[in-house]
Amino acid sequence: QKEVEQNSGPLSVPEGAIASLNCTYSDRGSQSFFWYRQYSGKSPELIMSIYSNGDKEDGRFTAQLNKASQYVSLLIRDSQPSDSATYLCAAPGAGGTSYGKLTFGQGTILTVHP
Amino acid sequence: DGGITQSPKYLFRKEGQNVTLSCEQNLNHDAMYWYRQDPGQGLRLIYYSQIVNDFQKGDIAEGYSVSREKKESFPLTVTSAQKNPTAFYLCASSIGIGGGAAYEQFFGPGTRLTVL
């Protein structure tokens, strides 16, 4: 099992809709989770960090963390064409050889069509 | 402006040559990382360093080497031993060990390496 897995996508939503991106992780000791957005040809940009169970909202973005089920999601409300990008989920290891590193999922390509 | 710079943006290498990719940060971060991204793929960790004069191999270190002589700088050398070096190389930094926000990694703009 991969350490961090994302729904395979690609995901296509109409403008104004809610885009839902999901990520599961295997290390129960992980405490911090991150969502990055990567536009085509560019480097990843950190858009959300979440550390505790529940929801965290920032503008049109909401990150949701459920440690018992080992999943983290990202909701984008009122999706815009400018949200079209690849979204990467990342989590650190809990310790040992993984300490200090992030493991990234494969990414989900989101397309928002007008 | 605080940030991470990488140079060059594009790099062309002939087979059999070593090349060095530059990464500099002025964020006062302790930890620095090098990733490789292939088309349609996720990020794969090459090397990382949590403190000056120390670094660890990541998942795909073979054919690469690094140094960390200064806190601000973490250059990556792609050696001739790396069989498929054509890729997008990303440097990142974070506050370092500590958990929570210390794990947040911030990326430079990347270097595209092409082997001719």
Interface residues (C-beta under 8 A of the other chain):
Chain A: Q31 S32 F34 K42 S43 P44 E45 L46 S49 Y51 L88 A90 P92 Y99 G100 K101 L102 F104 G105 Q106 G107
Chain B: A31 Y33 Q41 G42 L43 L45 Y48 Q50 G58 L90 G96 I97 G99 G100 A101 Y103 E104 Q105 F106 F107 G108 P109 G110
